[in-house]
Amino acid sequence: MCPTTTQHCDGLRGIVLGISAYILTIDAINGKRRSHAAEELADLKLKSEFVEGVMAGDCALDKLYSQTKNLLLSKRSLTTGEIATYAGHRKIWQRIIDDGCAYALVLEDDFHIADKGRFQVAIADCLSASQKWDIVKFFDLKPKRIVHRKKIGATDLVAFRYPASGAVAYLISRDAACRLLSRRRIFRQVDVDLSWPWEFGLVVWSIYPSLVEEISSRLGGSHLEDMRLSKRAKRSLIRGVWGNFVQAWKLLRAFIYRLSAYSKPRPLPSLAVDSELSTLREVK
């Protein structure tokens, strides 16, 4: 149940209904993952659509991935599945721009919302203070030490030493989508790139505790994880040592980034849900 009054909940639902959800999938039309994702969102009544991902064998991925930059700036090489997943997220970011969305919710098809009431509240709260963030994550894998905390309405947001891995569910602004797409050649996993936000001038927060879980194990398993394990087993000693230098550089850059990123106000784009926000404030 939504942890607010009935009137307040109605206002929150109005705000959430103004957001589009884009679900990344390569599943068949009647596949288990699609059915699961549709069921997860049914109660929320969001405007949602599936976006067909990119298959790992797509020849276009060769032009997207830079092996040279990967060697210099990443701890390990990427699997074809990871490159394809990144391409899928880029496809959604472009769709957000093309559809004229000020903000959107991005989901991978193996998400599970642990508390739908709090999930709706969190979306509405974040939109009410959208000048403070570029991306808000609802799922984090192996989160780091918390260095900043912020409360918006009933929602607790945190910033870690640097953003944690995981791109299963996140709110993103149109401006952030444009900035991420400005990188023409990729060389890290999509969620790892989000953990280097200073390269894009982004402010990334996380809902705490996470309101979304990744449940690929219940939906037939993760093909990406199998490929990752195979790739790690083949990593050379030299690459491992160089990865330590990359990580040290990341920690330094993250420290510099934290000094200003979470205190600097963000410009407020116009929202398609301004009227709903005004109504909600009146209810409060």
Secondary structure as the mmCIF struct_conf table of DSSP 4:
data_model
#
loop_
_struct_conf.conf_type_id
_struct_conf.id
_struct_conf.beg_label_comp_id
_struct_conf.beg_label_asym_id
_struct_conf.beg_label_seq_id
_struct_conf.end_label_comp_id
_struct_conf.end_label_asym_id
_struct_conf.end_label_seq_id
BEND BEND1 PRO A 3 THR A 4
HELX_RH_AL_P HELX_RH_AL_P1 THR A 6 LEU A 17
TURN_TY1_P TURN_TY1_P1 GLY A 18 GLY A 18
STRN STRN1 SER A 20 THR A 25
BEND BEND2 ASP A 27 ASP A 27
TURN_TY1_P TURN_TY1_P2 ILE A 29 ASN A 30
HELX_RH_AL_P HELX_RH_AL_P2 LYS A 32 ALA A 42
TURN_TY1_P TURN_TY1_P3 ASP A 43 LYS A 45
STRN STRN2 LYS A 47 GLU A 52
TURN_TY1_P TURN_TY1_P4 ALA A 56 GLY A 57
TURN_TY1_P TURN_TY1_P5 CYS A 59 ALA A 60
HELX_RH_AL_P HELX_RH_AL_P3 LEU A 61 LEU A 64
STRN STRN3 TYR A 65 TYR A 65
HELX_RH_AL_P HELX_RH_AL_P4 GLN A 67 LEU A 73
BEND BEND3 LYS A 75 ARG A 76
HELX_LH_PP_P HELX_LH_PP_P1 SER A 77 THR A 79
HELX_RH_AL_P HELX_RH_AL_P5 THR A 80 ASP A 98
TURN_TY1_P TURN_TY1_P6 ASP A 99 GLY A 100
BEND BEND4 ALA A 102 ALA A 102
STRN STRN4 TYR A 103 GLU A 108
TURN_TY1_P TURN_TY1_P7 ASP A 109 ASP A 110
STRN STRN5 PHE A 111 ILE A 113
BEND BEND5 ALA A 114 ALA A 114
HELX_RH_AL_P HELX_RH_AL_P6 LYS A 116 SER A 128
TURN_TY1_P TURN_TY1_P8 ALA A 129 ALA A 129
HELX_RH_3T_P HELX_RH_3T_P1 SER A 130 LYS A 132
BEND BEND6 ASP A 134 ASP A 134
STRN STRN6 ILE A 135 LYS A 137
BEND BEND7 PHE A 138 PHE A 138
STRN STRN7 LEU A 141 LEU A 141
BEND BEND8 LYS A 142 LYS A 142
STRN STRN8 ILE A 146 ILE A 152
TURN_TY1_P TURN_TY1_P9 GLY A 153 ALA A 154
STRN STRN9 THR A 155 PHE A 160
BEND BEND9 ARG A 161 TYR A 162
HELX_LH_PP_P HELX_LH_PP_P2 PRO A 163 ALA A 164
STRN STRN10 SER A 165 SER A 165
BEND BEND10 VAL A 168 VAL A 168
STRN STRN11 ALA A 169 SER A 173
HELX_RH_AL_P HELX_RH_AL_P7 ARG A 174 LEU A 181
TURN_TY1_P TURN_TY1_P10 SER A 182 SER A 182
BEND BEND11 ARG A 185 ARG A 185
STRN STRN12 ILE A 186 ILE A 186
BEND BEND12 ARG A 188 ARG A 188
HELX_RH_AL_P HELX_RH_AL_P8 VAL A 190 LEU A 194
TURN_TY1_P TURN_TY1_P11 SER A 195 SER A 195
HELX_RH_3T_P HELX_RH_3T_P2 PRO A 197 GLU A 199
TURN_TY1_P TURN_TY1_P12 PHE A 200 GLY A 201
STRN STRN13 VAL A 204 ILE A 207
BEND BEND13 TYR A 208 PRO A 209
BEND BEND14 LEU A 211 LEU A 211
STRN STRN14 VAL A 212 GLU A 214
HELX_RH_3T_P HELX_RH_3T_P3 SER A 216 ARG A 218
TURN_TY1_P TURN_TY1_P13 LEU A 219 GLY A 220
HELX_RH_AL_P HELX_RH_AL_P9 HIS A 223 ALA A 233
TURN_TY1_P TURN_TY1_P14 LYS A 234 LYS A 234
HELX_RH_AL_P HELX_RH_AL_P10 LEU A 237 ALA A 261
TURN_TY1_P TURN_TY1_P15 TYR A 262 SER A 263
BEND BEND15 LYS A 264 LYS A 264
HELX_LH_PP_P HELX_LH_PP_P3 PRO A 265 PRO A 267
TURN_TY1_P TURN_TY1_P16 ALA A 272 VAL A 273
HELX_RH_AL_P HELX_RH_AL_P11 ASP A 274 VAL A 283
#
